[in-house]
Amino acid sequence: MEEIIELFVIYFAVISLLAAGLTLYDKYAARRGKWRIRERTLLWVSVLGGSVAMLVTMLTIRHKTKHLKFMLGIPALILLQAVAAASVMALYFYGILHFNNPSSQDYPVRGVDVSTYQGEIDWQVLSQQNIQFVYIKATEGSSLKDTHFEYNFTQASQTGLLVGAYHFFSFESPAETQFDNIVRTVPIKEDMLPIAIDVEFYGGNHRNPPPKDTVTAELNTLLEKLADYYGKVPVIYATEDSYNRYVADGFSDYGIWYRDVFHYPKLIDGRSFTFWQFSNRHRLAGYQGREDYIDVNVFDGTFEELSSFGQIHPEP
């Protein structure tokens, strides 16, 4: 979301500067009898987002203030653009508009990830909504345990879903204590999906990220210990920012669960994703908690491939 906002701000700044510049030049050209900007061009720049800057500039320098097509048309454009922007934001906020919608033909294996925020989950209802797997939050850092994990893990395992657990990685905690927290919480089940480690920024880490060497060393230790304990190669969940800083060009033995809710993932190092979290604002039936929405993901492969994914010693 931050990336989209940044791109919008940059675009709005550029189109606003262009609108103001064209308006100023047209005023200058009108006074000097030089070549002027076509009115159609000015209006198109307004339509493309420069309407506010153009109207302010025209009123400031008193240019075209007697032209109704500008003095009435541009405010009308501003109103329409504001309504359109508000409508798009509302549709996205309420989970109606989704920027990503990968086809079921390309990605037939879909799943969700849940935590205590989804509250009490009716797994028989949730499991029947075109999903084949689920990742359930289990732990965070060295001591936190998701209060709904045991119930969710037990109930989800009684459906036809492939079930896995994920751990929220702490930048402040040693790998050993995070490992202890995980193994105290997540049981060994032969048919469970590999443990996923959620590596993303939190608090002020985005502005002041921890050193790469420190993070990658602790993360590598944790992943190795989990692979030995559970007998399956873990998965690394990452956002674009955390992937680029800590995961890119490394951890080649581990599957990547990549979050990009606005466009198709293009990992900076050219690597392919294993899982893709393509939406964080879907609404499904079967849960009622503090969070109205649920994260939706796809697996890059078949259900059979997912069933055996991560096994260190695959069955013959």
N, C-alpha and C positions, 0 to 999 in steps of 0.2 A: 504493500500500500504506500509506503514511504517513497518508493521509486516512482510510482505513478504520480504522486503529488509533486515530487521534484520536477518531473518532466512537464507536468501541467504548468507549474510556476515558470519554468524556463520558456515554454511556448508562449504563455500569456505575456511575459516580459518582452519577448522578441516581437510579437505581433503588435503589442502596445507601442513599442518604440517605433516600429514601422509606420503605424497609423499616425502617430504624432509627427514623425518626420515628413511623411507625405503631405499632411495637412499644412505644416509650416512652409514646406516648399511651394505648395500650391498658392498660398497667400503671397509669398515672395514673388512667384512667377506672375501672378495677377497684377501686382504693382509695377513690375518691370517689363511687362509685355512679352514675357518669354513663354516657352512651351509649358503648358499646364498639365496637371494630372487629370485624366478623364474621371468624370463623376462616377461612372460605372465602376472604375477601379477602386475609388474611395469607398464606395458602398460594399464592394466585395471584401475589402480589407476589414470593414466593420462586421460583415457577416461571419468572417473567419475568426473573430474574437477581439478585434481592435476597436470595437464600438465605444467603450468607455473612454479610452484614451483619445479617440478622435472627437467625441462630443466635448470633452473637457478642453481639448486644444482649440476647437472651433469657438467655444464660448469665451475662452481666455483671450484669443487674438481677434475675436469678432469677425470670423470668416464663415461665409455661407449661412449666417444666422437668419437671413431672409429667405432661404430656400426651405420650403416645407418638407421636401423629400429628405432633408437632413435633420431639421429641427423636430420633425415628428417621426420620421422613419428610423433614425438611429435610437432614440429612446424606446421605440417599439421593439427594435432589435435587442436592446439590452434586456428588456422585460422578457422577451421570448427566450433569450439565452439563459437568463436566470432560472426561468421555469424549467427549461430543458435540463440544465445542470442539476437542479434540485430533484427533478423526477428520476434522473439516472442514479443519483446518490440514494434516493429513497428505495428504488427498486433493488439496488445492491445491498443496502442496509437490511432490508427485510427478507433477503434471501431469494428474491424473485429473479433478479438478473445475475447471471454468472458469466464472468469473462472467459472462463475455460469450460469447454464441454467436449472432452475427448470421446470419440465414437466407440460404441460397444464392439464394433467389428475390429477396430485396431487394438482396443484394450478391453477384452471381455471379462477380465478378473478385477473386481472392484471390492473395496473395503472401506471401513471407517476406523477412526481412532477416537477413543473416549477417555474421560477422566471423571473425577467427582463432579465436574461442572455439569455433566449431563444428568446428574442425580440418579434416581431410581430408574433402572432400565428394565423394560419387559423384553427379554432377549428372544422370546418366541416371536414377538411382533417385529422387532428390529431386524432379525435375521432373515425375514421373508421379503425384504425390500431390495432385491437385486444386488446383494452384497455376498461375497464369498469369504471374506476374512475380516478380522478385527485386531487392532493393537490396543491394549488397555494400559493406561498409566499405572505403574506399580510404585515407583519410588522417585525420590529427588534428593540429590546430594548424599550426605552421610547418615541422615536419620529420618527424613520425612518419608512417610508411607501414605499413599493415596487411601483415603478412608473407605472407598468403594471397591478397592481392587479385589479383595478376596471374593466378595459376592459376584462381581462382574466376571472374574476369571472362571469361577465355578459354574455359573449359569451359562456363560457363553460357550463353555466347553461341552455343554449338553445339547448344543444345537449342531447343525451341519457346518458351522463356520470353522475355518482355520484360525486359531487363536494365538496371539503373541502378547508379550508384555514389553513396555518401554520404560526407560529410566531417564529422568531429566538430569543432564550432566551439570555438575557444579564446578565453576572455575576456581572456587576457594578450597574445595575439599580434596584430600589425597585420593588417589585411585583405590588404595587398599580399603579405606573406610567406605567408599561408595560401593565397592564390590561386596563388602560385608552386608551393607544395607540391602542390596539386591538379592543376595542368596538367602538372606533371612526371610525375604518376602515372597519371592517367586519360586515355586516348586519346580522340580525337574519333571517334565512330561515328554514322553517320547515323540508325541505327535504335535507338539507346540511349535510355533514359528520361532526363528532365532530372536534373541533379545535385541531390541533396538535402543540405541543410545541417542538421545535428543540433545544435539549440540547447537545451541542458539544463544544469542545475546539476551541478557535480562538486566533490569535495573539500569545502572549507568555504564554497563559494559560496552554498549555500542559506541558511546562517545570516548570511552577510555578502555579499549580492549586489552585484556591480559596478554602477556608476551606469547608469541606463537610457540616458541621452543618449550616453554613450560606446559602449555595446554596440550600440545601434541604428545609430549612425553607421558603425561598422566593419562591421556585418552588411550594411547597405545597400550599402556600397562593394563588399563581396565578392560580393553577389548580382548587382549590375550588371555587374561585370567578368566573372563566370561566364556571364551571359546573352549578353554580347557575344562571348565566346570560343567557347562551345559552340553558340550559335544557338538555345538553348532556355531558357525561363524556369525558373529553379530552383524547388525545393520547400523549404519550411521545415518541419522536424520539430521538434515541441515537446511538452513535458509540460504539464500544467495550470499548474504554477507558472511555468515559463519563458514560456509563452504569455501568461499574465496580466500578467507584468511587462514583457516586451520586445516582444511581437508584437501583442497586442490593439489594435484601432483603428488599425492601421498595416499596411504591406506588403500592400496590397490587390491588387497585381499578381501576387502569388505564391500558388501552391497551398499548402494547409496539410496537413501530415501530423501528425495529433494522436494522442497516446498516452493511452488510458484503458482500463485492463485490468479495471475493476470495473463500469462502467456505460456507457450510451450517451453519447457526447460532447455536451456542451452548452457551446459556447464562450461566454465571458463577453460578447463583443461581438455575439453572435447570428450570427456567420459560419458558413458551412457548411464542413465538412472535405472535403478531396480524397481523402486516405488516412486510414484509421483503424487504428492498431495496437491490436487488441482483446485480444491475449493475448501474454504473454511466457513462458508455460510449456507450450507445446505440445511434443509429441514426434512426430517424423516419422522415417522411415527414410532412410538415405543419408548420414549424417554421424557422426563419432566424434571428439569433442574434449573440451576441459576442461568445456564446457557441455553438459549433457544436453538442454537445452530450446532451443526456437527461437521467435523472434517471428513472429507471424502477423498479417497485415494484410488489409484490403479496400480496393478502389478504388470511389469513388462514381460509377460510370458503367459503360459497356460496354467490352468488350475493344477494339473499334474506336476508341472515344474515348481509351482509354489509349494505344493505338498512336501516336496523333498528339498526345498531350498535351504541352503546353509549347512547341510549335513557334512560333517568333516569326513565321515566314512560312509558314503552313500550305500544303500542296500543294493546288492547285485541284481 
